[in-house]
Amino acid sequence: MQTHQVSNSSLGQANSPYFETLETLPCLFRNPQCILFDNEIIICGGLWNSGCFSYHILKNEYKRVCAYPTFISRLDTIVIQHEATIWFFCKPQNQVMILKYQSVWDESNEPKNEIVPIDNLENLHYETLQCVVIGGSKDGFLFLVHPPNVIQVLNLKSLELVAQNVLPIERATSFTSFIKVSTGLILFHEDGALHITYTEQTRTFDYKLICICPNLVNVISFSCICIKDLVVVFGGFNENDGRCSDQIQLYSTTTKKWKLCSHKLPKPMARAFAIVNKENTFVHIVGGWDEEHFTKNHIKIKKEILIGVVKVSSADKAILILSPTNEELQVVLSHWFRLNKTKRYGWIKEFNIIIENFL
């Protein structure tokens, strides 16, 4: 099995000291889609390549997994994961395919990875599918969104349709994002965001509008993940000014409030993919568009640094506390100096970082 080791990308040392630049991708991926498998990130092909690759987190290396079947469109394929099975929803062909993944890093045997079709789904239509997520109790359901505003629920084992409803949105587009959170599902759409709760016993839906933060108005093609009670949104493309963003936005599903992260991406980017490692300690950001071209960049950042987590034990429940922004930190320090009549002479910026860890 061929291993790809390539030189670091044009990012060099990331502008932010908190981001680490990893080995660059073995090829360009337009709108990459990634799956976590133990200590591997499976990167699925896009418009400019026909293969899937495995990135080994511990080895910092890549290996090719397999190729897409020649008859499917790589651009209009949605990829999700359930346990060791990777699902491919091939929209133009109205076809669902699966890959029962075997690690390419297992030296004890030669893995046989092949993407094969599922043949018993003739009555279901995927050609208009916009996004898919696995959710429900024990992750037993597939939630699918079709334009203009239809949501469907499928039993993951039988793939039978168990519920369908009309979303309170104008339309879902190819830029719609769908993620699972601790309290249900969140759908980012053209005009905002929607929190969705599905009750399995009655097969009913409950919707709550989420007020989108001003920095995400008219922004599409961002990456988002959920870490406990926080939704983290990376970058994105502003349709009004045609620019990419380097900002990171945080939304708490507990307080229902947005906050601008005190850290920024090394470069403005959109159409990247963000994913958390197995230990839930690092966030990896794969690929992306930097306003000029698609990149082979692969970077990571510690979760605690990204979201400023302070773990507090309260009835055996972890509480997430956001670290202050630079502006908020300066207000705290100024107030502290006034109270203690302390002079700033000899004060260095590293002291700010130390104090930030205790706020």
Backbone hydrogen bonds, N-H to C=O, Kabsch-Sander energy under -0.5 kcal/mol:
donor,donor_aa,acceptor,acceptor_aa,energy
4,H,62,Y,-2.7
5,Q,3,T,-0.6
12,G,9,S,-1.7
14,A,12,G,-0.5
19,F,16,S,-1.2
20,E,300,K,-2.9
22,L,20,E,-0.5
22,L,298,H,-3.0
24,T,7,S,-0.5
25,L,296,K,-2.7
29,F,295,T,-0.5
31,N,29,F,-0.7
31,N,271,R,-0.5
33,Q,44,C,-0.9
35,I,42,I,-2.1
37,F,35,I,-0.5
37,F,40,E,-3.0
40,E,37,F,-1.9
41,I,55,Y,-2.4
42,I,35,I,-3.5
42,I,40,E,-0.6
43,I,41,I,-0.7
43,I,53,F,-3.2
44,C,33,Q,-3.1
44,C,42,I,-0.6
47,L,30,R,-0.5
49,N,46,G,-1.0
52,C,66,C,-2.8
53,F,43,I,-2.6
54,S,63,K,-3.5
55,Y,41,I,-2.5
56,H,54,S,-0.6
56,H,61,E,-2.8
57,I,39,N,-2.8
57,I,55,Y,-0.7
60,N,56,H,-2.3
61,E,56,H,-0.9
62,Y,4,H,-1.5
63,K,54,S,-2.2
64,R,2,Q,-0.8
65,V,52,C,-3.5
66,C,52,C,-1.0
68,Y,50,S,-3.6
72,I,69,P,-1.4
74,R,72,I,-0.6
77,T,74,R,-0.7
78,I,89,F,-2.0
80,I,87,W,-1.8
82,H,85,T,-2.8
85,T,82,H,-2.2
86,I,99,L,-2.7
87,W,80,I,-2.8
88,F,97,M,-3.3
89,F,78,I,-3.1
90,C,88,F,-0.9
90,C,95,Q,-3.0
91,K,76,D,-2.1
91,K,89,F,-1.0
94,N,91,K,-1.4
95,Q,90,C,-2.2
97,M,88,F,-2.7
98,I,116,V,-3.0
99,L,86,I,-2.2
101,Y,84,A,-1.8
101,Y,99,L,-1.3
106,D,103,S,-1.0
107,E,105,W,-0.9
109,N,106,D,-0.7
113,N,111,P,-0.6
114,E,112,K,-0.6
116,V,98,I,-2.6
116,V,114,E,-0.6
118,I,96,V,-2.7
124,L,121,L,-1.4
129,L,126,Y,-1.3
130,Q,145,V,-2.8
131,C,145,V,-1.1
133,V,143,F,-1.9
135,G,141,F,-2.2
139,D,136,G,-2.0
140,G,137,S,-1.1
141,F,135,G,-2.0
142,L,154,L,-2.8
143,F,133,V,-3.0
143,F,141,F,-0.5
144,L,142,L,-0.6
144,L,152,Q,-2.5
145,V,131,C,-2.2
146,H,150,V,-2.9
150,V,146,H,-2.5
151,I,165,N,-2.6
152,Q,144,L,-2.8
153,V,163,A,-2.6
154,L,142,L,-2.7
155,N,160,E,-2.6
156,L,140,G,-2.5
159,L,155,N,-2.7
162,V,153,V,-3.0
163,A,153,V,-1.3
165,N,151,I,-2.3
167,L,149,N,-3.4
167,L,165,N,-0.5
169,I,167,L,-1.6
172,A,148,P,-1.6
176,T,173,T,-1.8
177,S,188,F,-2.0
179,I,186,I,-2.3
181,V,184,G,-2.4
182,S,228,K,-0.7
184,G,181,V,-1.4
185,L,196,I,-2.3
186,I,179,I,-2.6
187,L,194,L,-2.8
188,F,177,S,-2.9
188,F,186,I,-0.6
189,H,187,L,-0.6
189,H,192,G,-2.5
190,E,171,R,-0.7
192,G,189,H,-0.9
193,A,210,I,-0.9
194,L,187,L,-1.9
195,H,208,K,-3.3
196,I,185,L,-3.1
197,T,206,D,-2.6
199,T,197,T,-0.5
199,T,204,T,-2.7
200,E,198,Y,-0.7
203,R,199,T,-1.5
204,T,199,T,-1.2
206,D,197,T,-2.3
208,K,195,H,-2.1
210,I,193,A,-2.4
211,C,209,L,-0.5
212,I,210,I,-0.6
216,L,213,C,-2.1
217,V,214,P,-1.3
219,V,216,L,-1.8
220,I,237,F,-2.8
223,S,234,F,-1.9
225,I,232,V,-1.9
227,I,230,L,-3.0
228,K,226,C,-0.5
230,L,227,I,-2.3
231,V,251,Y,-3.0
232,V,225,I,-2.7
232,V,230,L,-0.5
233,V,231,V,-0.5
233,V,249,Q,-2.8
234,F,223,S,-3.3
235,G,233,V,-0.5
235,G,247,Q,-2.5
236,G,269,M,-2.6
237,F,220,I,-3.5
238,N,243,R,-3.0
239,E,218,N,-2.8
239,E,237,F,-0.6
242,G,238,N,-1.8
245,S,236,G,-2.2
249,Q,233,V,-2.4
250,L,259,K,-2.8
251,Y,231,V,-2.6
252,S,257,K,-2.4
253,T,229,D,-2.7
253,T,251,Y,-0.6
254,T,229,D,-0.5
256,K,252,S,-1.7
257,K,252,S,-0.5
259,K,250,L,-2.3
261,C,248,I,-2.9
261,C,259,K,-0.5
265,L,246,D,-2.9
269,M,245,S,-2.2
270,A,289,W,-1.9
271,R,221,S,-3.1
273,F,286,V,-1.8
275,I,284,H,-2.3
277,N,282,F,-2.2
280,N,277,N,-1.5
283,V,301,I,-2.7
284,H,275,I,-3.4
284,H,282,F,-0.5
285,I,299,I,-2.8
286,V,273,F,-3.0
287,G,297,N,-2.8
288,G,29,F,-0.6
289,W,270,A,-3.6
290,D,293,H,-1.9
295,T,288,G,-2.6
299,I,285,I,-2.1
300,K,20,E,-1.8
301,I,283,V,-1.7
302,K,18,Y,-0.5
303,K,281,T,-3.2
306,L,302,K,-2.2
307,I,303,K,-2.5
308,G,304,E,-1.7
309,V,304,E,-0.6
312,V,310,V,-0.6
314,S,312,V,-0.7
314,S,317,K,-1.1
317,K,314,S,-0.6
319,I,312,V,-0.5
321,I,319,I,-0.5
323,S,307,I,-0.5
329,L,325,T,-2.5
330,Q,326,N,-2.1
331,V,327,E,-1.7
332,V,328,E,-2.1
333,L,329,L,-2.6
334,S,330,Q,-2.6
335,H,331,V,-2.2
336,W,332,V,-2.2
337,F,333,L,-2.8
338,R,334,S,-2.1
339,L,335,H,-2.3
340,N,336,W,-2.2
341,K,337,F,-0.9
342,T,337,F,-1.6
347,W,344,R,-2.3
351,F,348,I,-1.6
352,N,348,I,-0.6
352,N,349,K,-0.8
353,I,349,K,-1.1
354,I,350,E,-1.8
355,I,351,F,-2.5
356,E,352,N,-2.5
357,N,353,I,-1.2
358,F,355,I,-1.8
359,L,356,E,-1.2
